[in-house]
Amino acid sequence: MKGNPQPGNAGSIRVLVTGGTGLVGKAIERVVKEEGGAKEGEEWIFLSSKDADLTNAAETKAIFEKHRPTHVIHLAAMVGGLFRHLRQNLDFWRKNMAINDNVLHTAHEYDVVKVVSCLSTCIFPDKTTYPIDETMIHNGPPHESNAGYAYAKRMVDVHNRAYFQQSGRRYTAIIPTNIFGPHDNFNLEDGHVLPALIHKTYLAKRDGTALEVFGSGCALRQFIYSLDLARLCLWVLREYDEVEPIILSVGEEDEISIKDAVDAIIEAFEFTGPVNYDKSKSDGQMKKTASNAKLRQYRPDFTFTPFQKGKHHQYRKRQSVFSAVL
């Protein structure tokens, strides 16, 4: 089975984006369609979960047969916030293993030239030295709070190396730190830390109640704006030639605490009520400080959107959206 362009389209590039309606997928679509990120001869196809159940091998094969991509950006995953992970570790493991194996195996069968999969810094060992880098992925168990998801994502790296060793495939992966931006999941149960905090702050201001924050607020995180990640993802697709994954992140010096993030959200929403930190709830990993030294070797001049600028754009927009739907 060959995924190269069909007759009449010789030399064209067809990029299939799984998870194309999520946070990162929508950011890539914006860069491609609104910022002129697409190059001549490229065709971009953005899939949603409605197009195919990627846990199903037959449906995965059918979507590749339909579109016959030459390149794949693989973003589709079962994702969720800390407390959903704590409840459903097995589900995160099984579903993500199935998705990743189906996508990568089908890409191989259809002779896809390159696959760029999206991992997460949660894959790194819980007990480690900092900053973490790309060589440390398999040095120990991940944090138990999201072990199922983390191990499933680690296996993408195992897949990629095995496909290269056995078949010469140049499949690779990106490892972003915490992502934020437009089209995030603001569900209080399933959302990641920033969108959940934004939603909570909106509700607290609307209802005149205290803002309840789970955990101590002391955990540290690096945040990357989704549009910055999208631009870097296009660079990885076109120019990064290693099988070893690459961390895409702001620098270590830009790491902030959850309390810092809460303070930024409060400022953006002009929330003046009380803020309560529930220390009986888990903080998750206290830190996941990642080095972007490898990225800087390749892209020393790349400019990241400052957290303050990015969060103001996101949060102001969220206020109007929540007012309309809640």
C-alpha positions as CSV (number, residue, x, y, z in Angstrom):
1,M,0.0,0.0,0.0
2,K,1.4,3.3,-1.0
3,G,0.5,6.6,0.5
4,N,2.3,8.7,-2.0
5,P,0.2,11.2,-4.0
6,Q,-2.0,9.6,-6.6
7,P,-1.5,10.0,-10.4
8,G,-1.9,13.6,-11.4
9,N,-0.6,14.9,-8.2
10,A,3.1,14.0,-8.5
11,G,5.3,15.8,-6.2
12,S,2.5,17.1,-3.9
13,I,2.5,16.8,-0.2
14,R,-0.6,15.8,1.6
15,V,-0.5,16.3,5.4
16,L,-3.0,14.5,7.6
17,V,-3.5,16.0,11.1
18,T,-5.2,13.7,13.6
19,G,-6.8,15.4,16.5
20,G,-7.2,18.4,14.1
21,T,-10.0,20.1,16.1
22,G,-8.2,20.2,19.4
23,L,-6.0,22.9,21.0
24,V,-2.9,22.2,18.9
25,G,-4.7,21.1,15.8
26,K,-6.7,24.3,15.6
27,A,-3.5,26.3,16.2
28,I,-1.8,24.5,13.3
29,E,-4.8,25.1,11.1
30,R,-4.7,28.8,11.9
31,V,-1.0,29.0,11.1
32,V,-1.5,27.1,7.9
33,K,-4.6,29.0,6.7
34,E,-4.3,32.4,8.2
35,E,-0.6,33.0,8.6
36,G,0.5,31.7,5.3
37,G,2.1,28.7,6.9
38,A,1.3,26.3,4.1
39,K,3.8,26.0,1.3
40,E,3.0,25.6,-2.4
41,G,2.1,22.0,-3.3
42,E,0.9,21.2,0.3
43,E,-2.6,20.0,1.0
44,W,-3.7,19.9,4.6
45,I,-6.4,17.7,6.0
46,F,-7.6,18.2,9.6
47,L,-9.4,15.2,11.2
48,S,-11.8,15.2,14.1
49,S,-12.9,12.2,16.2
50,K,-16.1,12.2,14.1
51,D,-14.1,11.2,11.0
52,A,-12.8,8.0,12.5
53,D,-12.4,6.1,15.7
54,L,-8.6,5.7,15.7
55,T,-8.8,3.0,18.4
56,N,-10.3,0.9,15.7
57,A,-7.7,-0.5,13.2
58,A,-10.2,-0.9,10.3
59,E,-11.5,2.7,10.7
60,T,-7.9,4.0,10.9
61,K,-7.0,2.1,7.7
62,A,-10.1,3.5,6.0
63,I,-9.2,7.1,6.7
64,F,-5.7,6.5,5.3
65,E,-7.1,4.8,2.3
66,K,-9.4,7.8,1.7
67,H,-6.8,10.6,2.1
68,R,-3.5,8.7,1.3
69,P,-1.3,11.2,3.2
70,T,2.4,11.6,2.5
71,H,2.9,13.1,6.0
72,V,1.1,12.9,9.3
73,I,1.0,15.1,12.3
74,H,-0.4,12.8,15.0
75,L,-2.2,14.7,17.8
76,A,-5.2,12.5,18.5
77,A,-5.3,11.1,22.0
78,M,-7.4,10.5,25.0
79,V,-6.5,13.4,27.3
80,G,-7.7,15.0,30.5
81,G,-6.8,16.8,33.6
82,L,-5.1,15.5,36.7
83,F,-8.2,14.2,38.5
84,R,-9.5,12.3,35.5
85,H,-6.1,10.6,35.1
86,L,-6.3,9.5,38.8
87,R,-9.7,7.9,38.1
88,Q,-9.0,6.4,34.7
89,N,-5.4,5.4,34.4
90,L,-6.2,2.1,32.7
91,D,-8.5,3.8,30.1
92,F,-5.7,6.3,29.3
93,W,-3.3,3.4,28.8
94,R,-5.4,1.2,26.6
95,K,-7.0,3.8,24.4
96,N,-3.8,5.7,23.7
97,M,-1.8,2.5,23.1
98,A,-4.5,1.5,20.5
99,I,-4.6,4.9,18.8
100,N,-0.8,5.2,18.6
101,D,-0.3,1.7,17.3
102,N,-3.0,2.0,14.7
103,V,-1.8,5.4,13.4
104,L,1.8,4.5,13.2
105,H,1.3,1.0,11.8
106,T,-1.1,2.3,9.2
107,A,1.2,5.1,8.3
108,H,4.0,2.5,7.7
109,E,1.7,0.4,5.6
110,Y,0.7,3.4,3.5
111,D,4.4,4.4,3.0
112,V,3.9,7.7,4.8
113,V,7.2,9.6,4.5
114,K,7.1,11.2,8.0
115,V,5.0,11.1,11.1
116,V,5.3,13.7,13.9
117,S,3.6,12.6,17.0
118,C,2.8,14.7,20.1
119,L,4.0,13.5,23.5
120,S,4.1,15.3,26.9
121,T,6.6,16.1,29.6
122,C,4.6,13.8,31.9
123,I,6.4,10.9,30.2
124,F,9.6,11.7,32.0
125,P,10.6,9.9,35.3
126,D,9.1,11.3,38.5
127,K,12.4,10.9,40.3
128,T,15.0,12.5,38.2
129,T,17.4,15.4,38.0
130,Y,16.5,18.7,36.5
131,P,16.3,20.0,33.9
132,I,15.0,17.0,32.0
133,D,16.1,16.5,28.4
134,E,15.3,14.1,25.5
135,T,17.8,11.5,26.6
136,M,16.0,10.8,30.0
137,I,12.6,9.6,28.8
138,H,13.1,5.9,29.9
139,N,15.2,6.4,33.0
140,G,12.5,5.5,35.5
141,P,8.8,5.3,36.2
142,P,6.6,8.4,35.5
143,H,4.5,10.0,38.2
144,E,1.8,7.6,39.4
145,S,-0.9,10.2,38.9
146,N,-0.9,9.7,35.1
147,A,1.1,6.6,34.6
148,G,-1.2,5.0,32.1
149,Y,-1.1,8.0,29.8
150,A,2.6,8.6,30.3
151,Y,3.6,5.0,29.5
152,A,1.4,5.0,26.4
153,K,3.0,8.1,25.2
154,R,6.5,6.8,26.0
155,M,5.7,3.8,23.7
156,V,5.5,6.2,20.7
157,D,9.2,6.8,21.1
158,V,9.7,3.0,21.2
159,H,7.6,2.7,18.1
160,N,9.5,5.4,16.2
161,R,12.9,3.9,17.0
162,A,11.7,0.4,16.1
163,Y,10.3,1.6,12.7
164,F,13.6,3.3,12.0
165,Q,15.7,0.3,13.0
166,Q,13.6,-2.2,11.1
167,S,12.3,-0.2,8.1
168,G,14.3,3.0,8.0
169,R,11.2,5.2,8.8
170,R,11.9,8.8,9.9
171,Y,9.0,9.0,12.4
172,T,9.6,11.3,15.3
173,A,7.9,13.1,18.1
174,I,7.6,16.5,19.8
175,I,7.5,16.9,23.6
176,P,5.8,20.2,24.5
177,T,5.4,21.5,28.0
178,N,2.0,22.7,29.2
179,I,0.1,24.2,26.3
180,F,-2.4,27.0,26.4
181,G,-4.3,29.0,23.8
182,P,-7.5,29.4,21.9
183,H,-9.8,26.3,21.5
184,D,-8.6,24.7,24.7
185,N,-10.8,22.3,26.7
186,F,-12.4,24.4,29.5
187,N,-14.4,21.5,31.0
188,L,-13.9,21.6,34.8
189,E,-13.6,17.8,34.9
190,D,-11.5,17.1,31.9
191,G,-9.6,20.3,31.2
192,H,-5.9,20.9,32.0
193,V,-4.8,23.2,34.7
194,L,-5.0,26.6,32.9
195,P,-8.4,26.3,31.2
196,A,-9.9,24.8,34.3
197,L,-8.6,27.7,36.4
198,I,-10.0,30.1,33.8
199,H,-13.4,28.5,33.9
200,K,-13.4,28.5,37.7
201,T,-12.4,32.1,37.9
202,Y,-15.2,33.1,35.5
203,L,-17.8,31.3,37.6
204,A,-16.4,32.7,40.9
205,K,-16.7,36.2,39.5
206,R,-20.1,35.7,38.0
207,D,-21.5,34.1,41.2
208,G,-19.7,36.3,43.7
209,T,-18.0,33.2,45.4
210,A,-14.5,32.3,46.4
211,L,-12.1,30.9,43.8
212,E,-11.3,27.3,44.9
213,V,-8.0,26.0,43.6
214,F,-7.0,22.4,44.1
215,G,-3.5,21.9,45.5
216,S,-1.1,24.2,47.2
217,G,-0.3,26.4,44.2
218,C,3.4,25.6,44.6
219,A,3.8,23.2,41.7
220,L,5.9,24.6,38.9
221,R,5.1,24.5,35.1
222,Q,6.5,25.8,31.8
223,F,3.7,27.1,29.5
224,I,4.0,27.3,25.7
225,Y,1.4,29.3,23.6
226,S,-0.4,27.0,21.2
227,L,0.4,29.2,18.1
228,D,4.1,29.1,19.0
229,L,3.9,25.3,19.2
230,A,2.1,25.2,15.9
231,R,4.9,27.1,14.2
232,L,7.5,24.9,15.7
233,C,5.5,21.8,14.7
234,L,5.7,22.8,11.0
235,W,9.4,23.3,11.3
236,V,9.8,19.8,12.8
237,L,7.6,18.3,10.0
238,R,9.7,20.0,7.3
239,E,13.2,20.2,8.7
240,Y,13.9,18.2,11.8
241,D,15.4,14.9,10.6
242,E,16.1,13.0,13.9
243,V,14.1,10.1,15.1
244,E,14.9,11.1,18.7
245,P,12.1,13.4,20.0
246,I,12.6,17.1,20.6
247,I,11.3,19.1,23.6
248,L,9.5,22.2,22.5
249,S,9.4,24.6,25.4
250,V,10.1,28.0,26.7
251,G,13.3,28.2,28.7
252,E,13.8,27.1,32.3
253,E,13.9,30.7,33.4
254,D,10.2,31.1,32.3
255,E,8.9,28.4,34.6
256,I,6.1,29.7,36.9
257,S,4.1,28.3,39.8
258,I,0.4,27.5,39.7
259,K,-0.1,30.4,42.1
260,D,1.6,32.7,39.6
261,A,-0.8,31.4,36.9
262,V,-3.8,32.0,39.3
263,D,-2.6,35.5,40.0
264,A,-2.3,36.2,36.2
265,I,-5.8,34.9,35.6
266,I,-7.3,36.9,38.5
267,E,-5.7,40.0,37.0
268,A,-7.0,39.3,33.5
269,F,-10.6,38.7,34.9
270,E,-10.3,41.6,37.4
271,F,-11.5,39.1,40.1
272,T,-11.4,40.6,43.6
273,G,-12.9,37.8,45.6
274,P,-11.1,35.4,48.0
275,V,-8.9,32.6,46.7
276,N,-8.7,29.4,48.6
277,Y,-6.0,26.7,48.0
278,D,-7.3,23.2,48.9
279,K,-4.1,21.5,50.1
280,S,-6.0,18.2,50.6
281,K,-6.0,17.8,46.8
282,S,-3.0,16.6,44.9
283,D,-0.6,18.9,43.2
284,G,0.5,16.2,40.8
285,Q,4.1,16.4,39.9
286,M,5.7,19.3,41.8
287,K,7.9,20.2,38.8
288,K,8.8,19.0,35.3
289,T,11.5,21.5,34.4
290,A,12.5,20.8,30.8
291,S,15.5,22.0,28.9
292,N,15.0,23.5,25.5
293,A,18.8,23.4,24.8
294,K,18.3,21.0,21.8
295,L,15.7,23.3,20.3
296,R,17.9,26.3,20.7
297,Q,20.7,24.5,18.9
298,Y,18.4,24.3,15.9
299,R,16.3,27.5,16.4
300,P,18.4,29.9,18.4
301,D,16.4,32.9,17.2
302,F,12.8,31.6,17.8
303,T,10.8,34.1,19.8
304,F,8.2,32.7,22.2
305,T,5.0,34.6,23.1
306,P,5.4,35.8,26.7
307,F,3.0,34.1,29.1
308,Q,1.4,37.4,30.1
309,K,0.6,38.4,26.5
310,G,-0.7,35.0,25.6
311,K,-2.9,34.6,28.6
312,H,-4.5,38.0,28.3
313,H,-5.5,37.1,24.7
314,Q,-7.0,33.8,25.8
315,Y,-8.7,35.0,29.0
316,R,-10.3,38.1,27.6
317,K,-11.8,36.1,24.8
318,R,-13.0,33.4,27.3
319,Q,-14.9,36.0,29.4
320,S,-17.1,36.8,26.4
321,V,-17.5,33.2,25.4
322,F,-18.6,32.1,28.9
323,S,-21.0,35.0,29.2
324,A,-22.7,33.8,26.1
325,V,-23.0,30.1,26.9
326,L,-23.2,29.8,30.7
